[in-house]
Amino acid sequence: MNREQRERAIIDWVRRIPAGKVASYGQIAELAGLGRGARQVGRVLSTLGGHSDVPWHRVLNSRGEIRLALDSDAGRRQRRRLRAEGVVVNRGRVRMADYAWQVSLDERLWGDFFRAE
């Protein structure tokens, strides 16, 4: 898979995260076929412009922590967007047990075909 394909796979999986749910960088890397490529996911998401329609705010680290500085504009924007979707954010952290996205086997196997039905 070349760089463009990897980036497209990351973006495609991030777009599938439902509102009110979150995923970890590692989970997105695994789904995109990048194995342990969590840092790649972070790099791709960091290049998105401020007006991107990709729901980057739904991706957190494996402990449910927002990795952006809490006092930064982007950190505040991420918290605001998550809260608007009903996700409880406490001190820059989301309880993964409550909000983690569980991808169905059908969606893993069939992807967009399954979603279109």
C-alpha positions in Angstrom: 0.0 0.0 0.0 1.5 3.3 -1.0 1.3 6.5 1.1 -1.8 7.9 -0.6 -3.6 4.6 -0.2 -2.7 4.5 3.5 -3.9 8.0 4.0 -7.2 7.2 2.2 -7.7 4.1 4.3 -7.2 6.1 7.5 -9.6 8.8 6.5 -12.2 6.3 5.3 -12.2 4.5 8.7 -12.3 7.8 10.7 -15.3 8.8 8.7 -17.1 5.7 9.8 -16.9 6.4 13.5 -20.4 7.2 14.5 -21.3 10.4 16.3 -21.1 9.9 20.1 -18.4 7.2 19.8 -14.6 7.4 19.8 -11.8 5.2 18.5 -8.1 5.0 19.4 -5.3 5.8 17.0 -4.3 2.2 17.2 -7.8 0.9 16.4 -7.9 3.1 13.3 -4.4 1.9 12.2 -5.5 -1.7 12.6 -8.7 -1.2 10.7 -6.8 0.6 7.9 -4.4 -2.3 7.6 -1.5 -0.5 9.1 -0.9 -2.9 12.0 0.8 -0.9 14.8 0.7 2.4 12.8 -1.0 4.6 15.4 1.5 7.3 14.8 0.7 7.3 11.1 -2.9 7.9 12.0 -1.9 10.9 14.2 0.2 12.3 11.4 -2.5 12.1 8.8 -5.2 13.6 11.1 -2.8 16.4 12.0 -2.6 17.5 8.4 -6.4 18.0 8.1 -7.4 21.6 7.7 -9.6 23.4 10.3 -12.6 23.1 8.0 -12.3 19.4 7.3 -15.5 17.4 7.4 -13.5 14.4 8.7 -14.5 13.7 12.3 -10.9 13.8 13.6 -12.2 14.8 17.0 -13.5 11.2 17.6 -9.9 9.7 17.7 -8.1 9.6 21.0 -5.2 7.7 22.5 -5.8 4.2 23.9 -6.4 5.5 27.4 -9.1 7.8 26.1 -7.0 11.0 26.4 -7.1 13.9 24.1 -3.5 14.3 22.9 -3.9 18.0 22.0 -2.9 20.6 24.7 -6.1 21.2 26.7 -5.6 25.0 26.6 -5.0 25.1 22.8 -7.7 26.1 20.3 -7.6 22.7 18.8 -7.9 21.0 22.2 -10.9 23.1 23.1 -12.5 22.5 19.7 -12.1 18.7 20.2 -13.7 18.8 23.6 -16.5 21.0 22.4 -17.2 18.7 19.4 -17.2 15.5 21.5 -19.5 17.1 24.1 -21.9 18.3 21.4 -22.2 14.6 20.4 -23.0 13.6 24.0 -19.5 12.3 24.9 -18.5 13.1 28.5 -15.1 14.6 28.6 -13.5 14.9 32.0 -10.1 16.6 32.4 -9.3 15.8 28.8 -10.3 12.2 29.0 -13.1 10.0 27.8 -14.2 6.8 29.4 -13.4 4.3 26.7 -15.6 1.7 28.4 -18.6 3.9 27.7 -17.9 5.5 24.4 -15.5 3.2 22.4 -16.7 2.3 18.9 -17.2 -1.4 18.4 -16.9 -2.3 14.7 -19.1 -5.1 13.7 -17.7 -8.1 11.8 -20.0 -7.3 8.8 -18.5 -3.8 8.6 -15.0 -5.1 8.8 -15.7 -7.6 6.0 -18.0 -5.7 3.8 -17.2 -2.0 4.5 -19.2 0.4 2.5 -21.2 -2.3 0.8 -22.6 -3.3 4.3 -23.3 0.3 5.2 -25.2 1.0 2.0 -27.8 -1.7 2.8 
